Amino acid sequence: MTVLAHGVGGSTDLPVPLSYALIGAAWALAATFAVVAVAWRTPRFDPAKPGRELPAWVTAAVDSPVVRWIVAAAAAIFSIWVAVAAIWGPQDNDNALPGVFYVLLWVGIVAISVVVGPIWRVISPVRTVWRLVQVGRRDAAASQGRLQYRPGWGYWPAVVGLFAFVWLELASSDPGSLTAIKIWILIYLVAMFVGAALFGTTWFARADPFEVYSVTVSRLAPFRRNRATGRIVLGNPLDHLPTMPVRPGTVAVMAVLLGSTAFDSFSQSTTYSNFVNRNAAAIPLVGDFAGGTVLRTLTLLLFVLAVGVTFSAAARAAAGVSRERRRELPGLLAHSLIPIVVGYIFAHYLSYLVERGQETMVRLADPLGRGWHLLGLDSGDVQYFLSLNPTLLWTIKVASVVIGHMLAVIAAHDKALRVLPVGHQLTGQLAMMLTMVGYTFAGLYLLFGA
């Protein structure tokens, strides 16, 4: 059986023609905007809403140092297991490292974080090692670092890390290279520990690409803390969404996540592949091989910039606001992109996570390539249910994209009612609405038609 890229076939597997999906999605967004414009005149989403408190033992378990150390230790042991497989396992396609790196880590973070919250803060191996290093040290420098992290840096270090990751996966000459992945991880570890030594744990919160990624998508999690009591509560994720901090680099984080996913779809098209093959040799000072990398890098950067520029321009298009407020609007509305990012991640990588994830676990059951079948796992146990049911898969993909955009429209509208002046609250959203319709058309076309 041949499993194609991301476990899908082509646009012919759509349950409806592509043009119908595009038009239907646009109408769904327009109808959503029309409904909220008429029936939604006052803000409804409030992070201060108490939510439904869960039993006290849930909060106690989540906050328990013992539980947190057990979870962190399990994650650290898993990381060591992966490291053993990466270094001493088969140095070919049977190695588990690429699957862990690109599937379980990158896509799995989203799947877990949108359910339980920012899990990477607990399971991050670098945080775990850093905590172990700090055990027994009570001086302020040990926890706060030797230097003050500048507020103006915001999330920009994480933006660099996120772009470096998507570049390796999508634009580098050989993303499956074990050597390239090992070098990336080594640079990441050095950057994290050196930064923590200088700036303390604030460095992890601002610079760790995986932590920023996890915390960002966790704004859609149904579980959060009651700000007054500290208890774990169950509530409307759209009440939690506006809690995303507005810091320098916030929009850039969203642009990298959304733009890179769109580029992933575009880069798989025959048209773009032919373009790269024809023009790689024309890049000066490099050969054909490196020329292709340059072209893919520039295109990836173009997609990221396109998302950042169009979103920022749409957010600033509101009238009746001061110049200072206009500069703030992209950051204030950036949280509305989170449902779109999550929707595209699931639309693009769902089958990748489910099926390649199973393959990766099978490889981890035999880390050294010696024919082991730990936990009884075998390649015959992998189920390609989604790939064998393309109509169901495409339906899930369309629904993920459309629902993500509808939630984004609702979140942007609710926030606009808070930050835009009376008389401009609806007209100030028209540019954003048109931008999101454009994102929908482009995203669906690239995902299904490109």
N, C-alpha and C positions, 0 to 999 in steps of 0.2 A: 504494500500500500504506500502511495506517495502522499505525504502531507505537505501542502504548499505553505508559502510564507504566512506566518501567523495562523495557520490552520484554516485558511479560507481558499475558495476557488476564485470566482470573479463576479462581476456585477450581474452576470446571468443568473446567479443564485439568489438574487434579491426576490422577495415574495411579490414585489411590484416593480414596474419599470423604474429606472433611475430617475427619469424626469418626474415621475409621479412622486417619488420620495422627496425630491428637492422642493417641488411645489408644495407638497403637503407639509413639509417642515417649515417652509416660509409662512404658510397660512397659520400653522400652529403658533408660531411666534407672534405674528400679527394679532391673532385672536387673543392670545395671552395678554399682550400689551393693551389691547382695547378694553378687555375686561378689567384689568387692574387700574387703568386710567379712569374708568367710570366708577367702579365700585370700591376703589382703594384710595381714599382721600386723606387718610391719616396714617402715620407709621404704625406698624403692628409688631415688627420684630424688635425685641428688646433683650439684650444680653443679661439684664438684671432680673428677668423673670425667674422665679424660684425653681420651676421644673418639678417633676415628681420625684421625691426623695426615695432612694433605694434603701433597703435595710441597713442599719448601722454597721453590720458585719462586713458589708461590701466595701464601704469606705475604709474600715479597719484593715481589711485584707489588702486593698490596693496600697494603703500607706504603710503597711507593715515592712520594716526593714528586712525581716527574714524572708518574706515573700519576694521582695524586690531583689534581694541578693540571690535567691534561688533561681529566679527567672534570668537575671543577668549572668549567673554562672552557667546555666544551661545554654544561653546564647554564646557565651565565650567558648564552651566545650564544642559546640557546633562549629564555631569559627575555626577552632584548632583542627577539627576533623576535616573541614574543607581545605585548610592549609596543607594538611598531610596529603590529601588527594591531589592538590594542585602541584605539590613539589615532587612527590614520589609515585604518584599515580601515572597511568598511561599518558604520554605527551602527545595525544592526538584527539580526535573528535570524541573519544570515549571519556575524556576527562570531565569531571563534574564542575570545574571552576566557572566556565562561561555560563552554564545554566544557573548556577547560584548567583552569579554576579548580575546577569542581565534579566533573569526571570524572577527567582525567589526574592532577591533584594529589591530591584528596581520596581517591579510590578507588585510584588508581595507587600511592600510597604504601604501602598495605596489600599490594597484589599483589607489589610488589618487596621490601618489607621482610621479609615472611614467607619469602622465598626466600633473599635474600643478606644480610640484616641491616639495621641502621639507616642506610640509604642517604642520608637527608636530611642527616646530618652532613657528608657529602662534597659533595652537590650543592646545598645551600642557598645561594641567591644572596646572602643577607645575610651568611652566614659568609664567602663568597668575597670580597665587598667589604670586609668587616672585616679579613680577612687581608691584602688588598692595602694597606689603609690602614696596617696595622701593619708592613709591610715596611720595614726600615731603622731601626725604633724598638726600642731595647733596654731602655728603662726599665721597671720593674716595673709602673707604672701603666698602661702601654700594653696589657699582657696581662691584668693582674688587675683593672683598674678602679680608680676612686678610692675606692669604698666597698666594704665587706664585705657580701656577700649573706647575709641572715639565714637560718639553717637553718629557722626557724619558718615562713618563707614557702613552703618546699617547691615544689610544683608549682602553687600557687594562681594565679600569673600565667598559666600555660598553660591552666588550667581556664577562666579568663576568656576567653582567646583562642579556645579550642575552642568554648565556648558562643556566642561572638560569631559564629563561622563557621556553626555549625548554625542559629543564629537567622536569619542572613541568608538561608540556603538554604531553611529550612523555615517560618519564622514571619513574615518581613518581607512587606510588601505586594507587592513586585515583585522576587523574587530574581534574575530574569534581567536586571534593569536594569544596563546597562553603567556608568552613573554610580555606582550603589550599590557595585558590585564594585570600581571604581577607588578610591572613597573608603575602602572597607575595606582595600584593599591599601596605600594611602597611610598610613593610621593604623597598620597593621601594621609598615610599614617604619620609620616614626618611632619607634614603641615599641621595636622591636628595636635600632635604632642608639643611641637615647638610653640604653636599658637597658645595652647593651654598654659605652658610654662610662662609665657609672657603676659597673657591676659586673663588667666583663670578660666573658670567654666563658662564665662560669657562667650568665650571663643567658640565653644561647641554650639551654643544656641544661635550664634550669628554666622558661623563659617562652615559648620559641618553640612555639606549638601544634603546628606540623607536625613539629618535631623530637621533641617528647614523644610525639606520636602514632606516629611512625615507630619510635622506640626501644621503645615499649610493645609494639606488635605484633611487633617483631623478636624478642621473647623466644620466639616459636614457630619461629624460623628454624633449620634444621638445621646451619647453620654458626656457629661461635663460636670464641673463642680459648681455648687451653689456658692456664689461669691461671699455671701454673708455667713454661712455656716461651715463651708468647706466640705460639705457632704457630697457624695456622688449622686447625681440626679439624672433622670431620663427626661428629655425634653425635645422640643422642635429643633432640628438641626439648623434651621434658618434663623433661629434666635441666637445660635452659637456662631454663625457665620460672620457677623460684623465684629467679633472680638479679635479678628486678625489685626495685629499691630500695624500701624502705618509708619514705616521706617524707610530710609533711603535704600533703594534696591528692591522694594516690594513689587513694583510693577515689572521690573526686570526678571524676578523669579517666575512670575506668571508667564511672561513672554517666552522664557526659555522652555518651560514645561509645555506650553501650548504650541509654540512654533516648532519645537523639535518633533512633536508627535505628528504635526501636519507634514513636516519634511520627510518623516519616515515613510508616510504613504506616498508622497510625491516621488521619492527616490526609487521606489520599487516599480515605477511606470517604465514601460519600454521606451517611451519618447525621451525621458530624461536619461536613461541608461545609454541610449544611442548618442545623445548629445554629449555626454561625458566621454564616451569612447572616441567620438569624432574630434573633439577639441582638446583632449588631454595633452596631446603632443604640441599644441600651440602655446602652452604656458612656458614663458621664458625661464631659463636657468635651471629647469628641472626636467626629468625624463617623463615618459608617458605614465609610468606608475604613480610618481609623485604628483604629476599634473592632474590626474583624476582626483587625488586627495584634496588638492587646492580648490578645484572646482566644487567638489562636494562641501568643503568647508565654507566657501563663500556663499553657496546656496543656502546652507544651514543658517549661517549668520543673517542672510537676507530674510529668511522666514521668521527668525526671532525678532529682527528689527521691524518687520512688517506688523507683527502682532503688537509690539510695544508702541510703535508710532501711531497706528490706527486707533488703538484703545485710548492712548493718551489724548489724541486729537479729539476723539468723540467725547471723552469725559470733559474736556475743556471747552466744548462748543456751547455750553450753557450761557445764556445772557443774564444780565442783572446781577452778576457777582463781581466782587472786587478782584484786582489782579492777584492778590495774595491767595484768596480762596480758589481762584482758577488754577493756580499752581498746585494746590492741595487736592483738587478733585480726582486726578488719576489714582492717587494713593487711597483716598477715601472710598472709591468705588472698586478698587482692585479685588476685593473679596468676592465680587460678583462673578469673577472669572473662575473661581474655584469649582463650581458645579460643571462648567464647561470642560475644565482640565480633567476632572474625575470622569465625566462622561466619555471623553475621548480616550482616556487611558483604558477604560473598560471596553469601549467599542473596538479599540485597536489591538489590545493585548489580552483580551479575555481568554481566547483559545490558546494563546501563547502561554499564559499562566497555568491553565488547567492541564494542557497536554505536555508542553515542554517541562512544566513543573514536575509532572509524574516521571518523565524521562530522567530528569535531574536527580530525583530521589532514588531511582533505580541505580544510577551511577554512584550515588553516595553510599548505597548499600554494598558496593564493591569498589571502594576508593582506590585500591592498589591494582585493580585489574587482574585479580587472581581467581576469579570465578566464584567469589563469595555471594551469598544471597541472604544478607542480614535482614532480620525481620520478615523473612520469606519473600522479599521483593525480587521480582524478575521482570525482564523486558516484556514478557507476555502479559504482565498485569496492567500495562498501560492501556487506558481506555481513550479512544479517539472519538468520543461521542459527538462532540461539537463539529469536528471536521466531517463526520459522516452524516450530519444533519445540517447542511448549509443554509436551508431556508430558516430554520430556527435560529442559527447563529446570526444571520443577517438581520433577522427581526430584532434580536437583542441589541445588535449594533445600532440600528436605526433608532430604537427606543432610547438607548443610552445617550446618543447625540442630541436627540430632540428634547428629552426630559432635562438634560443638563443645560441646554440653552433656555428652556422655559423657566427653570429655577433661577438662572442668571438674570433673566428679564425681571422676574419678581423681586429678586434681591436688590438689583440696581434701582428699581422703581421705589422700593421702600426706603432705601438710603437716600435717594434723591429728594424724597419728601422731607428729610431731615436737614439736608445740606444746601438745597436750592431755595431761593427766595420765593415767596408766594407770587403767583403770576407767571413764573417761569419753570414750575415744577414739571409740567408736561412737555412744553416745547423744548426744554433743556434736555429731555431724554430722547428726542427724535434721532439725533446723530448716533447715540449709543444703540438705539433700536436698529437702525439701518446697519450699523457695524456688526451687530450680532447676527442679523440676517445674512450678511456677507460671510461671516465666520461659518454659519450653518451650511450655506451653499458650498463654500470652498471645502469645508471639512467632509461633508458627505460625498462630494464629487471626488476628492482625493482618496477617500477611504474606499469608495465603491466603484468609481469609474476610471480613476487614473491607471 
